[in-house]
Structures are given as C-alpha cells and as structure tokens.
Amino acid sequence: MDMREPGAWYPLARAMRREVHLHVGPTNSGKTYSAIQQLKAADSGVYCSPLRLLAWEVAEGLNNRDGVPCNMITGQEKKPVDGARHVACTVEMADIRRMVDVAVVDEAHLMGDPERGYAFTRAILGIPAKELHLCGDPAMVPLVQKVIEEVGDKLTVHRYTRLQPLKVLDTPLRSIKNVKSGDCLVAFSRKAVHQLKRDVVRQAGLRACVIYGSLPPEARARQAELFNDRATTGYDVLIASDAIGMGLNLSIRRVVFTTMRKFDGEQMRLLEPPEVKQIAGRAGRFGQGFGEGGTTTMVAEQLPILRHAVAAPVVDLTRCSVAPTLEHVECYLEAVPGATLVEALTALCRDASLPPHYFMATCDGMLAAAKLVERLPLSVEDHWMFAVAPANVEDGGEGAKALWTFADAFARRGRVGVRIIKRPPARAPETQGELNVLEQAHAAYDLYLWLSMRHPAAFPEMELAQALRQTCAAAIELGLQ
C-alpha cells in the first residue's frame, strides 16, 4: 500500500542520471519536430505516442524518408524491421528494460489525465534513456520539474511559440450553407458528427470526411488523406470530434465549433481552455499552405466563450497519475491470503499512500473487467491480463460481451479462435446500425490481437484476426465515402 516513491519502481532508470529535455509550447509550434530530430540522429531510440496512428506515422517517416530503420509496436501489432535500433510505439508499450540513447514522449502533459495518465508517468519515470525528450503543453513545466528533481535527473526546458498565428474570427458561421472548402466542423458525439456530414452534403453541396474516437485507426488515416488531398479527391470539409486534438496532420483552414459544450460521461459541461486550444490550434498548420489559422463558432452567443478560452492563461498541472501494477497486486495478495484480484485492486486504488503531487488513476474500467471474469478459474496473471485489456466493459455492451467470450473460452479450453466472434457482413454499411456493428466487430478483433500479443499460444490466430480487422476497416471506409 506504500506508493510514496514511484520513481523507485524503475531501478534501471534510477541507475542512470538522465538528461531530460522538456519541449513545451502551443499546438503547431515545432516542439515535437525538434525532439524527433534528436531521435533520428541517435544510435538507438524510442518514440512514445498517445495514438497508434502517430506511432505508425513516425515509424513510416523514419523508415521511408529518413533512412533510419525503425520497428513499430502497439498493443495490437508488431512490425519489425531488419537492423532496427529505433522503435515507435504507443506509450503503454514503452519498454522500461531496454536502454536507449534518446527517448521521446509525445503529449507528455497527459501524465495528468485520470484515464491514461499513469502510462505517461511510467514512461517519464521509467524509460532508461541517456536523453529523455518530453513534448507537450507548458502547463506541465512545474510538475515535471518537481518529478525530475526527485529522481535526480538533469532537466532543461525549451519553450516554443506558434509557427503561424491562430486568430479567433469576428463572425460566427451561422449556417451550414456558409461552410467552405478547408473547414473543419467540430462536434462531440458520434451521432452529431454523422448528422453534420449529412447536413453539409444537403445544405452546402460539399463532400465531407469524418474523424471520431471509435473510428478504426485505418479509417481515420484514410479520412485524413482524403481531406488533405482535396484538389484530387473532391472531399472539401472535415467533420470531427475532439479526436483531432492529438497529433493528426490535417490541412485545416478554419476550425468551427458547432458547440462549446460536451458530455463528459456524467454531465454536459463547457469545454476547458486547454481542450479548446488543442482543437482550435489545428487550424492553419505550418507547411499546409495557409497563412494563418482561423477559428470560430456556429452561433454568435458562443464567440465570447471561444475568445476567453483561447486567451486564457496556462493553468499549471499539479499532480500526475499512477496505477497499481501486477507486482503491487501480487504483494497485496501475498500479504492478505484469500483476497481476490477485485479486492486487491479496490484496496490499492482506494487506500494506497501516494505523494501529494501524485494521484491514483481512475480504476473503474479495470475493476469492471476484473469483476466480469472474477469467477472464472484463472491464475492471478491471467485475471490481470483480462482486467487491463482494452475493452469498454462498464456499460455492459458489446465490449463486455467480447471480453467475456474470449475469457470464458480461454478458461474452458486454453485455446481461443478468433471466429468465436460473429463476423459482420463484409460490405459497406448502409445505415448507422450497420456501421455500429462493424465498429464493434473491429473493436473485438482489436481485443483479440491485444490478447494474442500477450498470450500467442492461447490466441494463435493473429493473422486471421488482422485480416478480419482490415476487412471491417475497409467496409467502414467504403461506408463513410
């Protein structure tokens, strides 16, 4: 229960005195570009991304443009390259047992996120790199200074300014009929995104791409390509959720907020200034052919809210997130004979002692998954694997059904085929319901691949799962087009 020294969890990193470089600035300021230049020049390195798409993008760039062999590793796939000493990975897959010359952690301010922040904190504290480059929002500077000072590493802060100005426009859009080529309309639900797409087609006579959180990465990448290459594809407008706020390179002329409120899982609330800046900052991206970025709202009443958010001062992060590890759970179970994984997680998440500038990650999803499979005859390690698997089980929907199906088959037979999941029709969806079925099937195949990466003997049909996932993604892309 004593978690008052998170830095001590990573002895290999603590055996070094790392040089930590903190690159901070607004969106479109070149901070990540500068860090990746150091990565390219190093003999060995790792790039840690918040998104699979970004890991893929960096690996592709290093391999094909820069001539630096680079492996790619995400929770669902590995793409090895002969002779590679560089890795591009999602942050959860960062290897804290492999020493490298340079490591880059992108969007490192997410260390303060209650859901995924623990993975960024782990990377910041635990990667054994001679040089560690952290890229993100200036809000994290005081917190990173404190954390790095505690573990005895050397810190240098590099500050950046935006490469092109971001202007809050004087007039709202007012009507969908006023949408122009290069615009991005922002909404905060999947339903609203698809409704806006229909409205743009009907009222403005323009073709629209869409990007939102539950869209498969392959489909997101294709939609971004169609929008960026407007002159060739004929797709004029992008409709997006806040999924565009992280990293995607998009050729946006103007970001239009159709609302300044979003549902956060509990209630409708105003967007926070950092959220607004992250999304609005995608307008006028440097090198995409626009002199400056513009942002506005749909209605005049919300323009003052947008102006206030864009002009708001930086509010410093004060705490970063940690989460229990399997080692913590095993120590608890040894100390409390007869306890279950659910009881161990509940106690650790509720009662563990932490330093004042750390907080426990939201464990609701982990606990829900652990409870779902609690009665299955599995080892602690296998219970843990299913508890931390990337499946949305809290609502009891298709994510919970897929996780239970895989876990139950694993407990009964020890070997699980991917065809245990019902295969959706391999054709373009014609209704929202059919699109939803394809997205859920894609998520189930993703889950199988994640399990296969960790237990290949029990989940052996990785190639078939990849093919089925790609079929789903292709059908979704066709439906969106």
C-alpha positions in Angstrom: 0.0 0.0 0.0 3.1 2.3 0.2 3.4 4.0 -3.1 5.2 7.1 -1.8 8.2 6.7 -4.1 7.0 6.0 -7.7 10.5 6.7 -9.0 11.9 3.7 -7.1 9.7 1.3 -9.2 12.2 1.7 -12.1 15.7 0.7 -10.9 17.3 0.7 -14.3 16.4 4.3 -15.0 17.4 5.2 -11.4 20.8 3.7 -12.0 21.4 6.5 -14.6 21.5 10.2 -14.4 19.4 11.0 -17.4 19.4 14.3 -19.3 15.7 15.3 -19.6 14.7 17.9 -22.2 11.2 19.4 -21.8 9.8 20.9 -25.1 6.8 23.0 -24.4 4.6 25.3 -26.4 1.2 25.5 -28.1 0.0 23.3 -31.0 1.8 23.9 -34.3 5.0 25.2 -32.6 7.5 22.6 -33.8 8.3 21.1 -30.4 7.8 17.5 -31.4 9.6 18.1 -34.7 12.7 19.3 -32.7 12.6 16.3 -30.4 12.3 13.8 -33.3 15.4 15.4 -34.9 17.4 14.3 -31.9 15.8 10.8 -32.1 16.8 10.5 -35.7 20.4 11.4 -35.0 20.8 8.9 -32.2 22.3 5.4 -32.5 19.2 4.0 -30.7 15.9 5.4 -29.6 12.2 5.1 -28.9 9.3 7.4 -29.7 6.3 7.0 -27.4 3.0 8.1 -28.9 -0.5 8.7 -27.4 -2.0 7.3 -30.6 -1.4 4.2 -32.8 -1.7 6.5 -35.9 1.1 8.7 -34.6 3.4 5.7 -33.9 2.7 4.4 -37.4 3.4 7.9 -38.9 6.7 8.3 -37.1 7.9 4.7 -38.0 6.9 5.3 -41.6 8.8 8.6 -41.7 12.0 7.2 -40.2 12.0 4.1 -42.4 11.0 5.6 -45.7 12.0 9.3 -45.6 15.0 9.4 -43.2 16.6 6.0 -43.8 16.5 5.1 -40.1 15.3 1.5 -39.6 12.5 1.6 -37.1 10.3 -1.1 -35.6 6.6 -0.3 -34.7 5.0 -1.7 -31.7 1.4 -1.1 -30.5 -0.8 -3.1 -28.2 -2.2 -4.9 -31.2 0.7 -5.3 -33.6 4.4 -5.6 -34.1 6.2 -4.6 -37.4 9.9 -5.5 -37.1 12.4 -4.0 -39.5 15.8 -5.7 -40.1 18.6 -4.0 -38.2 16.4 -1.5 -36.4 17.6 0.1 -33.2 14.7 2.5 -33.1 11.2 1.8 -32.0 8.0 3.8 -32.5 5.3 2.6 -30.0 2.2 3.6 -28.2 3.1 4.9 -24.7 1.6 1.9 -22.9 4.1 -0.3 -24.8 7.2 1.6 -23.7 10.0 -0.8 -22.7 11.4 0.1 -19.3 14.0 -2.7 -19.5 15.8 -1.6 -22.7 18.4 1.2 -22.5 18.4 3.7 -25.4 20.3 6.8 -26.3 17.2 9.0 -26.9 13.6 8.6 -25.9 10.7 10.9 -27.0 7.4 11.0 -25.1 4.8 13.0 -27.1 1.9 14.8 -25.5 3.6 14.2 -22.1 1.2 16.6 -20.3 -1.3 13.7 -20.4 0.5 12.5 -17.3 -2.3 14.4 -15.6 -5.1 12.5 -17.3 -7.2 10.4 -14.9 -7.7 7.6 -17.5 -4.3 7.1 -19.3 -2.0 9.4 -17.4 -0.3 6.5 -15.5 1.2 5.3 -18.8 2.8 8.7 -19.4 4.1 8.9 -15.8 5.5 5.4 -16.2 7.4 6.4 -19.4 8.7 9.6 -17.8 9.9 8.0 -14.7 10.9 4.6 -16.1 12.5 4.7 -19.6 16.3 4.2 -19.3 17.4 6.7 -21.8 20.6 8.9 -21.8 18.4 11.7 -23.2 14.7 11.9 -22.5 12.7 14.4 -24.5 9.2 15.3 -23.3 6.9 17.2 -25.6 3.6 18.9 -24.6 1.7 21.8 -23.0 3.5 24.4 -20.9 1.1 23.6 -18.1 3.3 20.6 -17.1 6.6 22.5 -16.5 6.4 22.9 -12.7 5.2 19.3 -12.2 7.9 17.8 -14.4 10.5 20.0 -12.6 9.4 18.5 -9.3 9.2 14.9 -10.5 12.6 15.0 -12.3 14.3 16.8 -9.3 13.1 14.0 -7.0 14.7 11.2 -9.1 17.9 13.1 -9.5 18.0 13.7 -13.3 19.1 16.8 -15.1 16.3 19.0 -16.7 16.5 21.6 -19.4 13.3 23.4 -20.5 12.9 24.5 -24.2 10.0 26.9 -24.9 8.4 27.3 -28.3 5.9 29.8 -29.9 3.3 29.0 -32.5 4.8 29.0 -36.1 1.7 30.6 -37.5 -0.9 32.8 -35.7 -4.2 31.5 -34.5 -7.0 34.1 -34.9 -10.4 34.0 -33.4 -12.6 35.3 -36.2 -15.1 38.2 -35.7 -18.1 36.4 -37.1 -19.7 33.0 -36.5 -20.5 30.6 -39.2 -24.3 31.0 -38.6 -25.4 28.4 -41.2 -24.1 25.1 -42.6 -24.6 26.8 -46.0 -21.6 29.0 -45.2 -19.2 26.1 -44.9 -16.2 26.4 -47.3 -13.5 24.1 -48.5 -10.9 23.5 -45.9 -13.2 24.0 -42.9 -13.4 21.6 -40.0 -16.7 21.4 -38.1 -16.2 20.1 -34.5 -18.9 18.2 -32.6 -18.6 16.0 -29.5 -20.6 12.9 -30.2 -20.5 10.2 -32.9 -24.2 10.9 -33.7 -23.6 14.7 -34.1 -20.6 14.1 -36.4 -22.7 11.9 -38.8 -25.6 14.3 -38.7 -23.3 17.2 -39.6 -21.9 15.2 -42.5 -25.5 14.8 -43.9 -26.2 18.5 -43.4 -23.1 19.6 -45.2 -23.9 17.4 -48.2 -27.6 18.6 -48.3 -27.2 22.2 -47.4 -23.8 23.2 -48.7 -23.4 20.7 -51.5 -19.9 19.7 -50.4 -18.4 16.3 -49.7 -17.3 15.7 -46.1 -14.9 13.3 -44.3 -15.3 12.3 -40.7 -13.0 11.6 -37.8 -14.1 10.5 -34.3 -12.8 8.4 -31.5 -14.4 5.0 -32.2 -13.5 5.1 -35.8 -10.7 2.5 -36.6 -7.2 3.9 -37.0 -7.1 2.8 -40.6 -10.3 4.6 -41.4 -9.1 7.7 -39.6 -5.9 7.8 -41.6 -7.8 7.4 -44.8 -10.3 10.1 -44.0 -7.4 12.4 -43.1 -5.7 11.6 -46.5 -9.0 12.3 -48.4 -9.4 15.7 -46.7 -5.8 16.8 -47.0 -5.7 16.0 -50.8 -8.9 18.0 -51.5 -7.9 19.0 -55.0 -7.6 15.4 -56.1 -10.3 13.6 -54.0 -13.1 16.2 -54.1 -13.6 16.0 -50.3 -13.9 19.6 -49.1 -14.9 19.5 -45.4 -13.9 17.6 -42.3 -16.4 16.8 -39.6 -14.6 15.8 -36.4 -14.8 15.2 -32.7 -12.0 16.1 -30.3 -10.1 13.1 -31.6 -8.4 15.6 -33.9 -6.8 17.3 -30.9 -3.9 15.0 -30.8 -1.3 14.8 -33.5 -3.0 14.2 -36.8 -1.5 16.3 -39.5 -4.5 18.0 -41.1 -4.7 20.7 -43.7 -7.4 22.8 -41.9 -8.2 26.4 -42.9 -10.8 27.1 -40.3 -12.0 25.3 -37.2 -15.7 25.8 -36.4 -17.0 24.8 -33.0 -20.6 23.7 -33.5 -21.0 23.7 -29.7 -18.8 24.8 -26.8 -20.2 22.0 -24.6 -19.5 18.3 -24.3 -20.8 15.4 -22.3 -18.0 14.1 -20.1 -19.7 10.8 -19.1 -21.6 12.4 -16.2 -22.9 15.8 -17.3 -22.9 18.4 -20.1 -20.1 20.9 -19.4 -18.3 23.8 -21.0 -15.1 22.9 -22.8 -12.0 23.7 -20.7 -9.5 26.2 -22.2 -6.8 23.6 -22.8 -9.3 21.4 -24.8 -10.3 24.4 -26.9 -6.7 25.4 -27.6 -5.7 21.9 -28.6 -8.6 21.6 -31.1 -8.6 25.2 -32.4 -4.8 25.0 -32.8 -5.2 22.5 -35.6 -6.2 25.4 -37.9 -3.6 26.9 -40.2 -1.0 24.2 -39.6 2.5 25.3 -40.6 3.5 24.0 -44.0 0.0 23.2 -45.2 -0.4 26.3 -47.3 -2.4 28.6 -45.1 -1.1 32.0 -43.9 -2.9 31.8 -40.5 -5.3 29.7 -38.7 -8.9 30.8 -38.0 -11.4 29.5 -35.5 -15.0 30.5 -34.8 -18.3 29.2 -33.5 -21.6 28.3 -35.1 -23.6 31.0 -33.2 -22.7 34.5 -32.1 -23.5 33.8 -28.4 -20.7 31.3 -28.1 -17.9 33.5 -29.7 -17.1 35.2 -26.3 -16.6 31.8 -24.7 -14.2 30.8 -27.5 -12.3 34.0 -27.2 -12.0 33.7 -23.5 -10.8 30.0 -23.8 -8.1 30.8 -26.5 -6.8 33.8 -24.5 -6.9 32.0 -21.1 -3.6 31.8 -19.2 -1.9 28.5 -18.7 -3.1 26.6 -15.6 -0.3 24.5 -14.2 -0.7 20.8 -13.7 -0.2 20.0 -10.0 -0.5 16.2 -10.0 0.3 13.2 -12.2 -1.3 9.8 -12.4 -0.1 6.4 -11.3 -1.8 3.0 -11.3 -1.3 -0.3 -9.5 0.9 -2.8 -11.3 0.8 -6.6 -11.3 3.7 -6.5 -8.8 1.6 -4.4 -6.4 -1.3 -6.8 -6.7 0.9 -9.9 -6.1 2.4 -8.2 -3.0 -1.1 -7.4 -1.7 -2.4 -11.0 -2.3 0.7 -12.4 -0.5 0.0 -10.1 2.5 -3.8 -10.8 2.5 -4.3 -14.6 1.9 -7.5 -15.4 0.3 -8.1 -12.0 -1.2 -9.2 -11.7 -4.9 -7.9 -9.5 -7.6 -11.0 -7.4 -7.3 -10.4 -6.9 -3.6 -6.7 -6.1 -4.2 -7.5 -3.5 -6.9 -10.2 -2.0 -4.8 -7.9 -1.6 -1.8 -4.9 -0.3 -3.7 -7.0 2.2 -5.7 -8.8 3.4 -2.6 -6.2 3.4 0.2 -2.6 3.4 -1.2 -0.3 6.1 0.1 0.9 8.5 -2.6 3.0 11.7 -2.6 0.8 14.8 -2.7 1.7 15.5 -6.3 0.5 12.1 -7.5 -3.0 10.7 -7.7 -4.4 7.2 -8.4 -5.7 6.7 -11.9 -9.4 6.0 -12.5 -9.6 2.3 -12.0 -13.4 1.9 -12.8 -12.8 0.1 -16.1 -10.1 -2.2 -14.7 -12.4 -3.1 -11.8 -15.4 -3.7 -14.0 -13.4 -6.1 -16.2 -11.9 -7.8 -13.2 -15.5 -8.3 -11.8 -16.7 -9.6 -15.1 -14.2 -12.5 -15.2 -13.8 -12.9 -11.4 -15.5 -16.3 -11.1 -13.5 -17.9 -14.0 -10.8 -20.4 -12.9 -7.8 -18.4 -13.9 -4.4 -17.6 -12.5 -3.7 -14.2 -11.0 -1.7 -13.3 -14.1 -4.5 -14.3 -16.4 -7.1 -12.5 -14.4 -4.9 -9.4 -14.6 -4.5 -9.8 -18.3 -8.2 -9.6 -18.8 -8.7 -6.8 -16.2 -6.3 -4.5 -18.1 -7.4 -5.5 -21.6 -8.5 -2.6 -23.8 -12.3 -3.2 -23.8 -15.1 -0.9 -22.8 -17.0 -3.1 -20.3 -18.5 -0.6 -17.9 -21.7 -0.2 -20.0 -22.2 -3.9 -20.2 -22.4 -3.7 -24.0 -20.5 -5.4 -26.9 -17.1 -4.7 -25.4 -18.1 -6.6 -22.2 -19.6 -9.4 -24.3 -16.4 -9.8 -26.4 -14.1 -9.8 -23.3 -16.3 -12.4 -21.6 -16.5 -14.6 -24.7 -12.6 -14.7 -25.0 -12.0 -15.1 -21.3 -14.6 -17.9 -20.9 -13.2 -19.8 -23.9 -9.7 -19.4 -22.6 -10.7 -20.7 -19.1 -12.5 -23.7 -20.6 -10.3 -24.7 -23.5 -7.0 -22.9 -23.1 -7.0 -22.1 -26.8 -9.3 -19.4 -28.4 -10.0 -18.9 -32.1 -11.0 -15.5 -33.5 -14.0 -17.0 -35.3 -15.7 -17.3 -31.9 -16.8 -13.6 -32.6 -19.6 -13.4 -35.1 -18.4 -12.0 -38.4 -20.3 -9.0 -39.7 -21.2 -8.7 -43.4 -18.2 -7.7 -45.5 -19.9 -4.9 -47.3 -20.3 -1.1 -47.0 -22.8 -0.2 -44.2 -25.9 1.5 -45.4 -27.3 2.5 -42.0 -26.0 3.8 -38.8 -26.9 0.5 -37.2 -24.8 -1.5 -39.7 -21.9 1.0 -39.2 -22.1 0.4 -35.5 -22.0 -3.4 -35.9 -18.8 -3.0 -38.0 -17.1 -0.7 -35.5 -18.0 -3.2 -32.6 -16.6 -6.1 -34.6 -13.4 -4.1 -35.4 -13.0 -3.4 -31.6 -13.5 -7.2 -30.9 -10.8 -8.1 -33.4 -8.5 -5.5 -31.9 -9.1 -7.0 -28.5 -8.2 -10.5 -29.8 -4.9 -9.1 -31.3 -4.1 -7.5 -28.0 -4.6 -10.8 -26.2 -2.6 -12.6 -28.9 0.4 -10.3 -28.3 0.4 -11.3 -24.7 -0.5 -15.0 -25.0 0.2 -16.1 -28.5 -0.2 -19.8 -27.7 -3.7 -19.4 -26.4 -4.8 -16.8 -29.0 -2.9 -18.2 -32.1 -5.0 -16.8 -35.0 -3.3 -13.4 -35.2 -3.0 -13.3 -38.9 -6.7 -14.2 -39.4 -7.7 -11.6 -36.8 -5.6 -8.9 -38.6 -7.3 -9.9 -41.9 -10.8 -9.7 -40.4 -10.0 -6.4 -38.8 -8.8 -5.0 -42.1 -11.9 -6.2 -43.8 -14.0 -4.4 -41.2 -11.9 -1.2 -41.6 -12.3 -1.3 -45.4 -16.0 -1.8 -45.2 -16.3 1.2 -42.8 -14.2 3.3 -45.1 -16.4 2.5 -48.0 -19.5 3.3 -46.0 -18.0 6.7 -45.0 -17.2 7.6 -48.6 
